[in-house]
């Protein structure tokens, strides 16, 4: 609310169920309407400026009187041309009350109809259109006090948006025939004024035309945005250029011609996003409506958040849930870029790049400011053209990334559509584009040749990513590429995609390279993820962990996430770690000897309590083995039949395995007894049967041992492969104790979004939106403060990228 001293209005709008607002109005307008309010019988009443009568001062009535005040004092319509609660007839029976009506000069026919009672956009637009059609009014305005939509009714059921409401001295044609330069657009940009968002515009278009247009909304809106970006780009490079992306008084065919020319120009200037044959598929009248809604916003923006928000909305919800495609809020990207401090001569990659936000904010960081379409500084231009790389498996996300990257990089882009986790499936274009960034192994020719074929290890300096959380990877040919997919000496059947992305990201950066990755918070603190944390600590130094607020990725998911910052060990650091481990070899041998003496006769059915087990051993058991079970009572025969039918889907209950082993032991005993008295021919058969039985029993014994506490201890002490894994785990613990470096921890307490997933904006003491350095509404958050605190920490720790 613009001023705290408007006490009456403040009280009226303080109720939790109020859906109207006041952000469209100035302090002077609110002050004037405040003077119309009186208190009577414990209730507030407001005097209508048109009918000169008092009404209960509900929020919608205050918004109505604010619009009346503006019509009288800013647009200068005489009082006799304004009516309120005017009856509108829909045929012979139905009627309604239009909230505010500006009449034609004849004082009979409606000219502008306002709908303010319905605060929801969809309901408000529906009501407004019905009034305009019923009365033949050429202009309709919906507003809830915070937002506004201005429609021109060209013919029944065809509405286009107009850039502003005509004043009394102007005609509708004056509004429609205005020609704009980019400077005019910058001054009147509705995104900059905070009156709307691109996402809200798309919601309106979906309601008006896109919902029934029979086209892919993403593809068509993408073409329009691409054409509009080109129109603005021409205006940036030629101040005298008059923008072509507007409706004015053009016919639908003329609008189609203008937008088609812009799209073709964009395709020529920024090749590689559209096919040469791609064209606008929208019907001409639908296209005109879409252009009318998009014409008064400026897309070349300092942080490009508006484009992200719009395209995130356009990507189908099913796809987002299935693939976990949630765009990273720009303030999070700003924080990550600032903390990792990419340099102009460094190579940067995002292997799950989405709309390439991390990459573009890296360009902004190098450029020292916003990306406005003007030529970048030479260092930033070279960085954008040659140093930033992106990969993503989602076609639509890659399309967005390529488009914006091409514009920023002046026609050059290194964004590829492929699955980062499966380099053996990459297209030739991806391999060709990334071959020059492969890590070389001059001291190991065989490993070097293998890497040239497998595309596993790269030498990027910086990596920033928010990988998809949803879904698991089951393909064996992918799982075999990753250490994290190996558990308990064998490949797992499936694993979370984000877990593999963590390892893949470490593969992408060179020794000494640094990275940041958004991960579910559970991956950093759940007990069963200890093996993942151990893997990370073996490969890289943990620089920082920043916990993000639960609202960060709303409305799509409330999953708590953290940003993990790592710096990969150099070869010299790896050698130092190995030397530390070597110091404890003797201590390990003594420790293992004592364990074997303590548990020399242990088996899967021995009795041991967890309290007796050394801490290092118990921790390893929880990390190495997937689970630990108690032997419950045997299932009934009926249950056993069901288990048998399902055994290919899920592992059998432990009690069933124990019973099977017992039965096999009994059969083995009988066969062994029979062997003593059998003839030569039968003895040969029995020996084969006994060998087969023993193999089955040994296999069952191992499977049971893997799922019981004492069995796991037995395997650790007697299976060479598992003993070796335990040795590494034990030595890693000693290394970590000796290295013991500080880690920067922070928590994002001021969320960038509210509970509904809308961005939270800063407001000045008078209630107006605060603007950032580039003239756009500033988001209210504390991520900048976290970045600054980390930079101080990094300099104290003498990190090489912040010296």
N, C-alpha and C positions, 0 to 999 in steps of 0.2 A: 504494500500500500504506500503511495507516495509520501504521506506525512503522518507521523504518529499523533499530531494534535487534532486529527479529524476523529474525535472520540466517539461520536455517535455512529458514524459509518464504520469505524473500527469495531465497535461492539456488534453491529449488525452482521459484519462479515467474519466474526470470530468463531461462529458455530462450526462444528466439525463437518456438518452435512452440506455446507455451502459450496455450490459448484460454479458459481459466478466469480468474477474477479474484477480488478480495476486497473490492470497494468497498461491498458491502451490509453488511459486518460492522464492528463497533466495534473499537477498539484493545484493549479488555478481552477481547473474545471471541477475537481473534487471539492475544493473549498467553496465554490459557488453553490454546488448542489447540497453540501453540508448545511448551508444557511437556510435551505428549504425544509429542514427536518425539525420537528418539534416532538416533545414527549407529552403524551396524554394518556391517562389511565394506565400508567405503567408500560405503555407501548410507544414505539417510535412511529410517527406518521410523516409523510413527505407531501409537499404541495406540488401538484401537477402544474407545470408551466404552461400547458395548453388549456386545460379545463378549469384551472384555478380552484381545484378541490383537493382536499387531503385524502391520502390513501395510506394503508399500512405500508411501512417502509421495508418491504422485503428486498433481498439482494437484487432480484430481477427488476424490481421497480426502480431502484437506484440506478442500475445500468441503463434502464430506459430513459430516465430523466437526464442522465449524463449525455446520451446521444441526442436528446432533444436540445440540451444546452449547446452542444457542438453545432447542430444544424442551425440554430438561431444565431450563434455568435461567431463561428468560424466559417461556415458555409453561407451564412447570411440569408437563409430562407425566411420570408416573413411568416409571422405566427399563423396567419390565415391559411397558409399553404401546408400546415402541419396538423395532422390529426393523430389521436392515440386510441387504441382499442377500437379500431374502425371495423365494422361488420363486413365480412367477405362472404359472398354466397357461392356455394358449389352446386349449381343446378337449382332445382326448385325446393329442395328439402334441407339439405345440410348448409351450415354456415359456421364461420369461425371469426375470431377477433384478431386482426393484424395489430401487432404491438405498436408500431409507429409507421405512419404513412406520410410521405411528402407528395402533395398533389401537383398535377400539371397546372399551368397558369390559368386554365379554365376553372380551377378549384373543384373539378368534378372527378376527373380520372386520375388514378394513382400513377405516380412517376417513379418513386422509390418506396419499396416496402421493407421494413426492418422486422426481423424475428429475433427476439432477445429472451423469451421465456424458456425456450428449450436449450439448455446449456451444452448438451451433447451434439457433436458435429453432425452425425448421421441423422438424428431425429430433427435437428434444426434445419438442415438443408432440405429434407423431405417436406417439411411444413412450408418453408419459404418458397420452394418451387410450386407447390400447390396454390399458394396465395397469388404468386405472379401469373401463373397460367389462368387462374380464375378471373383476375382483374385485367390481364393483358399488360401488367406493369413491365416496363423495359429494364428496370434495375431492381435487384433484391440484395439485401445485406443481412447476413447472419453474424451475430456476435454474442459472446458470453462475457464480454468485458476484458477478457485476456486475449482472445483471438477474434479474427474477423475474416469473413469471406465475402467478396463483392462479386455478384453475378450480373451479367447482361443477358437478358432473355432475347435471343435473336429470333426464335420462332418457338412454337410450343414444344416443350421438352428438350430444347437445345439451349444450353446455358454455357457461356464462356466467362472467364473471370476478367474483370477490368482492373487497371492498376490503382485507381482511386475513385472516390465519390465526387461527382461534379459539383462545383459551387453554383450559387444561384446565377452567376454571370456566365457560366459555361454551359455548353450543350454536351450531350452524350457524344456527338461526333468529335467535339474538341478533344475529349479524352481518348477516343479511338484512333485519332489520326496523329497523336503525338509521336514524334520520332526521337529516338534515344541515342545518345553517345554512351560510351562506357562510363564516363564521368557522371552522367545523369543517373545511370543504373547504380553506381557505387553510392550515390547520395540517397537513393530511394530503395536500396536493397532491403527487402523485407526480412531476410535472414539476419542481416546485420542489426536491424531494428528490434529483433527478438519477437516479431509478431507471429512468426510461423516457423516451421521446420520443413525440410524436404520430405521427411517421412509423413508429416501431416498433410502435405500437398498430395502425396501419393494416395493416402487414405481417401481424400476427397475425390481424386480422379477415379479410384476404384469404385466409389459410390456412384459417380456420375456416368462414367463410360467404360472403364477397363474391365469391370466385373462381367460385362456382357459383350465385350468386343470380339471374342473368338480368337484372340491372339495371345502369345506369351507376354505377359506384362513386363517381365524382366527385359526381354530382348527389345521390345518397343521403347520402353523408357530409357534403356541404355543408349539406343540410337539417338533419342532426343537429347539426352544429356551430352553425348559426344558431339552432336551438332551445336549445342549451345556453348560448350567449351570452346569449340572452334570459332564461333561468332565472337565470344569474349576475347579470345586470343588475337583475333584480327583487330579488335578495338584497342587492345593493349599496345600492339605494334603500330597502330595508326590512329592517333588521337582524333582525327577528323572523320574516321569511319563511323557511319551510322548503322547501328545494329539491325540485323535482319530477323532475329528471333523474336518476333512479336506478332500479335494478331491485328491490332488496329481495326481498320474498316475493310480488311481484305476478305475476299470470299474464301470458302474452304479450299477451293482449287488453287488460289493464289498462295495461301498458307502452305499447302502441300509443295508447291513449286519452290518457295523460299527455303523451307526446311530440307527438301531434297538436295538443293544446291549446297547448303551448308554441310550436310552429311557427306556429299561427294567430295567437297573441299577437305573435310577432315580426313577422309579415307586416303586422299592423295598426300596430304601433309604428314599424317601419322599412319603409315602403312603397318599392317601386321595384326590388326585387331579384328577387322571385318573381312569377309570374302568379297571379291570385286562385285559379285552379283547381289549382295545383300541390299535390301531396300526397305523403306518404311511400309509396313503391312497394315497399319491402322486405316480405317475409313477416313475420308477427308474431313467429315464433320466431327468425328471423334478426335482426330489429330488437332483440329482447331481448338477444341476444348482443352486438350492437354497443353498445348503451347500457351494458351491464355493463362493457365495456372503457373507455368514455369517462367514466364517472360520477365517477371519482376523480382527475380532472385539472381544473385551473382554467385557463380559456382567456383570460380578461381578463388580459393579460400586459404587462409594461412595454415589451417590444420586439417582441412579436408574431412573433418568429422561428419559434416552433413551428408557427404556422398556415401560414406560408410554406413551411416544410419539408414539411409534410404535403401541401399542395396541389400543390407542385412534383412530389411523388411521384405524385399522382393524375392529373396531366395526362399523357396518353399519351406514351410515349417517342418514338413516330413524330412526333408533333406538335412535341415539343421539338426534335428534330433538324432537322426541316424548317423550323421557324419560328424556331429559336434562342431559345426561351422559357426562359431560365435566370434564376431569381429571384436578385436581388442579396443577398448576405449582409448581415444587419442591421448588423454593425460597419462595413462599407463605407459603408452609408447614413448611419450616425452620423457618420463622418469627413467625408463630403461636406457634410452639413447644417451641421456645426460650422464647417467652413472657409468656406462661403458665407454663413453667418450671416443667414438670412432674418429680416425684421422683421415685427411684427404687422400693419403697414399695407401690406405688399408682396404682390403677386400672384405666385403660384408655379404652375408647370405642369410636368408630366412627360408628354411626348407619346408615350411607350411605357411606360405606368405599371405594367403587370403587376398585382401585388396592391397597388399604391399605397404601397409602403414608403417611398420618398423623401418623399411627401406627408405620411404619418402621422408620420414622424420629424421633419418640419418642425413639425407641430402639437405634438409632444412638446417640441421645442426652445423654442417660444413659451410652452408651459405650464410649462416649467422642471422637467419630470420625467416620470414614467410616465403612461400612459393606463390608468386602472384601472376605468373605467366610472363613476366619481364625476363630478359636474359639473365641467367645465373652468373655469379662471379666465375671466372675461368676455372678456379680450383673445384668449385662445386659442380660446374658443368662437366668437367672431366670425370669427377667422382660418379655423377649420375650416369654417364655414358659407359664407363668402363669398370667400375668397382662394385656395383651392387647387383646381386643375383637373387632370384626367387624361384621357388618350385612349389606347386600346389596341384593336388589331384582333381580339384573341383573346377570344371570348365568355366562356370560363371564367375567364380572368384578370380581366376586367371585373366579372364576378359577385362574385369575391372582393373586389376593390377597392371596389365599390359597397357591399357588405355592411358591411365594416369602416368605411368612410367614413361611412355613414349612422349607424352606432352612435356613432362619435366626434363627428360633426357634429350629433348630436341630431336626426337625421331629414332633414338636407339634404346633398346631394351634387352635385358637378360632375364626374362621371366619365362618359365617353362611349365607346361602342363604334364606332370608325371607324378608317380608315387615315390617320394623320397626314400621310403623304406625298402623299395624293391629295385635297386639299380640295374638288375639283370633284365628288367622289363622296359627300360627307358627307350624312348624314341631316339632315332639318330640325331635329330635336332638338339635334344637335351645333351646327349653324349658329346656332340661336337662343341656345343656352347660351354660345357664344363670341363672338357679334357685338359685345357690349359691350367686349370686350378687343381689338378690331381697332385697329391703329395708324392714326392719322389724319394726313392730309397737307394741312393748311390752306392752304399756299402752292402746292399743285399739285392743283387740283380734279379734273383728269382721272385722275391717279394715285390720288387718294382714292376716286373712283367705282369704278375698276378693282379696288381692294383690297376695297371693300365687296362686290363680286361674287365675287372670286377667293379671299378668305380666305387670303392669303399672309403678310401681315406683321402681327404682334401687338405688344402693349406690356407683356408680362409682365416683372416685375422680376427674377425668379429662375427658372432652369430646371435640373432635375436629371434625368438619365435614363440607363438602360442599354438601348440599342436592340438589337433582334435582329441578330445577326451573320450568321445563315444566309440563303442565298438571294440572288438578284439581281433587280433590277427591269428589266423589258423593255418595259413599256407606254409607247408613244410619248407619249401624252397626259400621263403623269407625268414622263417624262424631260425634256420641254420646259419644265418649271417650274424646272429647276435648272441653274445655271451649271456645276456640277461634272460634269454629264452631257454637256457640250459639249467635244469634244477635236478639235484640228486643224481647227477651223472647221466641224465638223459634229457632229450628235448621235450618241453612241455607241449601239450596239445593246443593250447591257446594262451594268449597273453594280451593285456591291455595295450592298445595302440600307442598310448602316450608313454608307456614304459620303454617300448622299443625306440620311440622318438628321442628319449633322453640319451640312450646309447648312440643313436645315429647322429645326434647333434655333436657329441664328443668326437665322433669320427670325422665330422665336417671341418673341425678347426685344427689348425696346425699346433704342434707343441708350443706352448706359450700363448696360444690364442685364448680369447675370452668369450663367454657366452651368457645369455640369460634365457631362461625357459619358464613359461607359465605351467604349473603343475597342480593337480589336486593336492590339497594340504595333507591329506592322509598319507600320501607317498613319502612325506618328510617326517611323519611322526608315528605311523602305525607300526606295531611290533612285527607284523608279517612282511613289512617292507624293508626290514633290516638289511637283507641281501642287496637291495637296490642302493641303499645308502653306502654300504661297504664298497660296492662297485664304483660309485661316484668318487669316494674318498681315495680309492686306488688310482683313479685316473686324473683327478684334478683337485686343486685347492678350492674350497668353498669360500667365496668372497663375501656373499651376503644372502640373506633370506628376507624377503619383504612379503608379509602377509597381506593379501588384498581383502577388502571388505566383501561380505557376502552378497551385496547388491551389484557388484562390479559387472557381472554378465547377465543381470536381469534385463528383460523379463523372461529370457530363455532358460536360464538355470540359476539356482541359488547356491551351487556348489562352492564351498570355500576353497580358494586357490591361493597359491603363493608364487612369487617369482624367485627362482633359484639362480644365483649368479656364480659362475665358475670360471677358473682360469686353469687351462690344461697344463699339466706338468711338462716342463721341457725335458729333453733327453738327459741333461745334467742332473735335474731334480729327480728323475726316475733312478738314476745311478746312485744318488745320495740315499734315496729311500731303500734301495737294495742293500747298501752298505750298513744302514742302521739295522735292517733285518738280519744281516749276517752276524752282527754282534751277539744276537740272542740265540744262535743255533744251538750252542751248548746247553743253554737253559731249557730250550725246547726238548732236547733229547732226554734230559733229566725229568722234565715234567711228564713226558709221554711214558717213560719207564715206570714212574710212580703210578700213573693211571692204569697201566697194564697189570701191575701187581695188585692194585686195589680191586680191579674188576676182571681178574684172570679167568674166572669160571662163569662169567655173566652170560645169560642167554635171554631170549625175548620174553620168557615167562619167569625170570628172576624177580625178586622183590627189592625195589630201591625207591626211596623217596626223593623228590626233587631237592629237598633241603640238603641232602648228602652230597649232591653233585657239585663239583667246582664250578664257579660262576662262568668261567670262560667256556667250559664244555657245554653247560646248559644253554648259554647264549648261542653257541654254534648249532646245537641241535634244533633250536627254534628257527634259526635262519636257514639251515641247509635242508631240513626235511619239511615237506609241505604241511604235515599235520601230525597230531599225536592223539591216539584214541584209547579208551578203556574197553575191555572185552565185556560186552553186555550179554544178557541171556540169549540163548539161541532162538532164532525165530521159529514160528510154527511151520508145519509142513506146507500149509496154504501160502504163507508168506514166502517160503523158500521157492515155491513154484513161480511166484511173481518175480522174485529176485532173479531167477534163472532167465525169465523172459526179458528182463531189463538189463542183464549183466553187460551187454555190449554198450549200453548207454552210460551206466554209472558203476563205480567199483563196488564190489560186494562188501557187506558188513564184515567187520573183523571177526565176529563170532562164527560166521559162516566159513571163513578161511581156516580158522582153528579147527572146526569140526572136520572140514575136508582133509586137513593135514592128519588129524587123528585117524580118520578112516583109511587114508593111504598108508599110514604107519602100520595099521593092523593088517592090511593086505600084504605089505612088505614082509611083516613077520611071518605070515602064513607061507608066502612064496619061499622065504629063506629056509623055513623048516622042511618044505617039500623038496627043496634042492638036495638035501642030505641023502635022500633015498631014491632020487630019480635016476632013470637010465640015461645013457649018453645023449640020446636025441632030445629027451625032455630037458636035460640039464642045459643044453645049448639054448633052448627056447626060454627056460626060466631065467638064465643069466641076462638075456636081452630084456625080458620083462622087468627084472629087478633093476637093471640099469635105467630103464625108462621111468620106473617108479621113483627111484632115488633122485633123478633129475627134477621130477615134478615136486617132490618133497622139498628139495633144496630151493626151488623157485618159490614155493609157498612160504618156506621159512624166511626167505629174504623179504618177501612182500609183507609178512606179518611183522618182521623185525623193523621194517621202515615205518611202521605205524604204531609201535609201542616204545615207551621210554627206554626200557632196558635193552630192547632189540636195537634201537638206534645207537646206544652206547657200544654194544657189541660190534656193530658195523663200523663205527668210527675207529675202533681199536684193531679191527681185523681185516677190513677192506682197504687195500693200499690206496686206491683212488680217493676214498673218503678221508683216510688218514692224511693224505697230502693236502686235501682241501682244508682240513682242520688246522694243519700246520700253518698254512697261509693265513687263515683267519686269526690264529693266535699271534703270529708274527706281526700282522697288520695292526693288531691292538697295541703291541709294544711300540711300533713305529708311530702310531697316532699319539700315544702318551708322550713320546719324546719330542714330536714336532709341535703339538699343542699350540696352534696359532689362533689369534682372535678372529671372530666372525662378526660381521655387522648384521644385527637383527633390527627389524622395524615392523610396525603394524599400521596399516592404512585405516585410521579411525574416522576420517571424514569421507564418506563414500562419494564417488563421482555421480552415482545415481540414487534415486529414492526407491522405495519398496516396489513401485510399479515399473521400474526400469527407465524412468525419465531422468534426464540429466538435471542436476541441482545447480542452479546458477547463483552467483554472488549478487547481493543487492546492497545498494547504498542506503544510508540512514533514512532517506526519503522514500525508500521502497523501489526506486528505479533500478533496472538491471545495470550492473557494472560491466564495463567493456574492457577487453584485454588490450595489449599494445597494438593490435591490428584492427581494433574497432568492432570486435565480435563479442557477444555475451560471454563473460568469463565463468567457467565452471568452478564451483566451490568444492575444493578438495585439499588434502595435505600432502600430495605426492611430490610436489616441488620441494617442500621442506625436507622430505625423506631423501630426495636426491642430493640436496645441498649437504645434509648431515653425512651422507655416504662419502661425498667428495672430500670433506674434511678428514674422515676416517682413512680414505684411500691415500691421501697425502701423508698422513701420520705414519701409515704402514709402508710408505714408499713404493706403492704399486707402480710398475713401470709405465702404465698408460695414464697415470695422473701425476707424473713428476713435473 
